[in-house]
Amino acid sequence: MTELTFADETDASRYTLYRGADLVSVLDYRDDGRTVALTRAYTIPTFRGHGYAGEVVARAVEQIAQRGDRVVSPVCWYVAEWFDAHPERADLLAARAAG
């Protein structure tokens, strides 16, 4: 299997996942210095169905956790569902405002 490469492209505010030379998935974000809002997970249509969106989200969450100075706001429905499926990462979620 071709190696996957993950990158944080800060100038474009996105995480990327490549399989070899092919861009397979992107996770857009907004970072205000306290919270990283993960706004859109997208997999290139020809590469869908291989778990790449889940992989880019998992790697991004791991990177944010390792930094240790941000919480995550799962704006994208896919990211919210990823957190539902990974309750062990709930400690990274930003507190929601009541009401």
Secondary structure, DSSP 4 states (H G I P E B T S, - for coil): -PPEEEEEEGGGTEEEEEETTEEEEEEEEEE-SSEEEEEEEEE-GGGTTSSHHHHHHHHHHHHHHHH-S-EEEE-SHHHHHHHHH-GGGGGGBPPPPP-
